[in-house]
């Protein structure tokens, strides 16, 4: 599976470069999520701009990324979902577990808000 990784100081954007996010693609993404998280990235944005379809394995990989990010105080955000993928996530009852934004800029705003909150919390301790 091919994907791009756009690394920034406080977050990373991963964009799959294929139309279907299935079990095989999910296995590759899982490794990338774990690599980024153990490398110190606590905020991951999965840009689904080119993904037209997914299956349960693809979505479960997102749950793993969410857990990794959350355990380090960060955020996992899905962005640029088409209606079919959004509906599929909702049909599984997982829409309440994911942060979903319409674009990467909105995801970035959420991340920076969370980072400011974490910085303030650390200063108070």
Secondary structure, DSSP 8 states (H G I E B T S, - for coil): --EEEEE-SS-EEEEE-SSEE-HHHHHHHHHHHHHHHHTT---EEEE-TT--EE-HHHHHHHHHHHHHHHHTT--EEEES--HHHHHHHHHTT-TTTSEEESSHHHHHHHHHHHHHHHHHHHHH-
